Amino acid sequence: AKISILMFSSTGKLHDFISPSTSAKQLIDQYQKTVGVDLWSSQYERMQEHLKKLKDVNRCLRTEIRQRMGDCLNELCYEQLVGLEQDMDGSLQRIRDRKFKVLGNQIETHRKKLRNV
């Protein structure tokens, strides 16, 4: 006999036992074959849908990166180009603000060191 026992304690801890002569996958595959059900198809379909969504997001992000690098701009209409320009201006301003903050902190640190000397 091939045996598989799964036990969950009240705290949620898993305890399992599987016959030494078989694996969990083999046992589940044999169960599916005997009963005539596919335990994985719905999970597989959900994973495929999720993968498709992630691929779409990835494609959009790659296109956006290429556009921000100056490639693939021919595909954009005037409003999209204006929006991209505004995004770039905003990003440039944030970079400048961060740069000046870092420089200010470094200057202040050097002033403190100079006063201590």
N, C-alpha and C positions, 0 to 999 in steps of 0.2 A: 504494500500500500504506500502511496505517496501522500504525505501529510504536510499541510502548512497551517500554522496557527498564528494569528495576529491578535495581540492583546494590548489594549490601551488602559492604563491606570486612570484613576480619577484625576490625577495631576496632568494627564496627557502624555505620559511617558510610554514609549512603544516597546513591547517585548514580542519577539517573534521566534518561531521555530519552523524550520523547513527540513524535510527529510534529507539526509546526507547524500542520497543518490540522485537528487534532482535540484534544479534551481527554481527560484520563484517565477522567472519568465517561462520556463518549461511547463510548470504547473498551471499557470494562468493560460498559456496557449492551449494546453490540453483541455482545460475547463471550457474555454471559448469554443473549441472544436466540438466537444461533446454536447454542450448545451445549444450550440448554434447561434451564439451572440457574438458581437464584436464590441468589446469593452472600450476599445481605444478610438473608434471612428469619430465619435462626437468630440473627444479631446483633440484628435488630429485635425478635424475641421476647424475648431476654434483656434488652434495654433496656426493653421494655414491662413485664416482670416487676419490674425494678429500680425503674422509675418508680412502679409500683403500691405497692411496699414503701415508697418514700420518701413517697408521698402518705399512706399509713397512718400513718407516723411523724409526719408534719407534722400530720395531723388530731389525733393523740393529744397532741402537744405543744401545739397550740392549745387543746385542751380543758383540758389541765392549767394553762395560763396563765390561761384564763378562770376556772377554779376558784380559782386563787391570787389572782385579782383580786376574788373574791367572787361571781362569776356561775356559773350552771349547778350550783349546790350541791344542787338538788332531786334530781338524778340519783344522788347519793351515798348509800350506806348509812351506818349509824352507825360501823362500823369504818373506813370510808374517810374519814369526817369527822374521826375521832380521829387517823388517820394524817396527814391534811392539817394539823390543828392542831399536831401534833408537828413536822412539817416546818417550819411557819411559826415555831414557837418556836425551833427550831434555827437557822433563817435569821436571826431577830431577834437571837439571841445572838451569832452570827458577825459581824453588822453592828455590834453594840455593842462587841464585842472589837476589831474593826478601828478603830472610831471612837476608842476609848480609847487604842489604840496610836498612832494618828496624833496625837492630842492630846498624849500623853506625849512623842512625838518633837519636837513643836513647842515644848513647854515646855522640854525639855532644850536645844534649839537656842537658845532665847531666853536661858536661863540662861548658856550658854557665851558668847553675845554680850555679856551683861551683865558677866560676869567679865572679858572681854577689854577692855571699855571702862573 
